[in-house]
Amino acid sequence: MHPQSQQSSFAFSVHTRIEDTTPGAGSGGPRHGRTGTITTPHGEIRTPAFIPVGTKATVKSVLPGAMAELGAQALLANAYHLYLQPGADILDEAGGLGAFMNWPGPTFTDSGGFQVMSLGSGFKKVISMDVPVGAEAAGADDRIAVGKERLAHIDDDGVWFKSHLNGDRHRFTPEISMQVQHQLGADIMFAFDELTTLMNSRGYQEESLERTRLWAERCIAEHRRLTVERSHRPYQALFGVIQGAQYEDLRRKASADLGVMDFDGFGIGGALEKENLGTILGWCSDELPENKPRHLLGISEPDDLFTAIENGADTFDCVSPTRVARNSAFYTPDGRWNLSNARFRRDFTPLVEGCDCYTCTHYTRAYIHHLFKAKEMVSATLISIHNERFVVRMVDDARAALDDGTFYDLKAEVLGRYYA
């Protein structure tokens, strides 16, 4: 099959724009929120949409069928982890990520850049959203966690890194990342980029941005070659990744540079100050082509979701709903609560009254509190189902509100109650 005819299986269309449906949307500057549809070989994604994370080809503690029932439209897995275990060739032989994990819908894989950087510097989470501007320190470009060994070393051609599993040494380049992700077989994949933190110096941010731009060109070339070579497989869309940390000129430059390249869409990643999330995303949306989707990497808190939607993000992912569930935390319209608290021991109500998820329609807080205290694994399953449904439904409601012109009313109602 010719690459152009293959590519026709992926498409994006904009339906409504916030500025057209919502009075006052332009106050305080332009707003880029919109609804749309991403079409992939494995189905459509109505946007904006929350994409739950199944890092190692599984959403932790939740079956794929349950994810479909709670309304997840697509799942995202991690190229770094699947490359190390079980190996990209295994997923290729199985027919790709979706077939391997028995998920029939659309799939994403990220490039592995985040894990190479975060694990490489010894931090579990190095992208802090609360580091103040001007916090860059001498030596921050080479900073690693106390007592940890640096596991990754970046050069202009790629990255050498040691596996966090067994210490084996591996090489990732833009070409290898493309080869791995083509074998993983997701509908949407991301170009290999260098991820920086808010602590990196301005000089290093500039150097890194140019490295990522050159890697983007190499990713496109290898993606084209592999698309022809693997024409027996469905077309895989390639998204470029916009870096630039907290700097307006760097974010705009990255968006303009990658925006004219032959990408199917764009990921907006890297270090983002929470209080400036909307502003930074707005800079990128200003420069990126409107007819291609934008994915914001790694958010799920309600205020961040509404900010992201308002400023032009079409899809976003985060591990948080299942991560906090494993520590007994569950989302409610009135905030996030911990089910391990003793006050839930005799509480025979659902996690949230009126919630339509499997957990809330079948179980009580008292029962799941007991499961958690008894260290029964199904406690994480039940809370995770609820948390994923809560976030998916919140974004679904925001999408409907964008269409009918009530987005700002919904935002005020939801956030006013959640953070009260």
Salt bridges, closest charged atoms under 4 A:
ASP92 OD1 - ARG230 NH2 3.01
ASP92 OD1 - ARG233 NH2 3.05
GLU149 OE2 - LYS162 NZ 2.82
ASP155 OD2 - ARG171 NH1 3.02
ASP156 OD1 - ARG211 NE 3.04
ASP157 OD2 - ARG171 NH2 3.10
ASP157 OD1 - ARG218 NH2 2.94
GLU175 OE1 - ARG218 NH2 2.78
ASP187 OD1 - HIS42 ND1 2.76
GLU194 OE1 - ARG211 NH1 2.52
GLU206 OE2 - ARG202 NE 2.65
GLU207 OE2 - ARG211 NH2 2.90
GLU210 OE2 - ARG213 NH2 2.72
GLU217 OE2 - ARG213 NH1 3.15
GLU222 OE2 - ARG225 NH2 2.68
GLU229 OE1 - ARG225 NH1 2.82
GLU248 OE2 - ARG252 NE 2.90
ASP249 OD2 - ARG202 NH2 2.62
ASP257 OD2 - LYS253 NZ 2.60
ASP262 OD2 - ARG224 NH2 3.30
ASP286 OD1 - HIS32 NE2 2.62
ASP286 OD2 - ARG252 NH2 3.02
GLU287 OE2 - ARG252 NH1 2.78
GLU290 OE2 - ARG17 NE 2.48
GLU301 OE2 - ARG336 NH1 3.74
ASP303 OD2 - LYS274 NZ 3.24
ASP304 OD1 - LYS274 NZ 2.92
GLU310 OE2 - ARG31 NE 2.80
GLU310 OE1 - LYS411 NZ 2.77
ASP314 OD1 - ARG34 NE 2.72
ASP317 OD1 - HIS295 NE2 2.61
ASP334 OD1 - ARG417 NE 2.69
ASP347 OD2 - ARG365 NH1 2.98
ASP356 OD1 - ARG389 NE 2.94
ASP356 OD1 - ARG393 NH1 2.80
ASP396 OD1 - ARG399 NH1 3.11
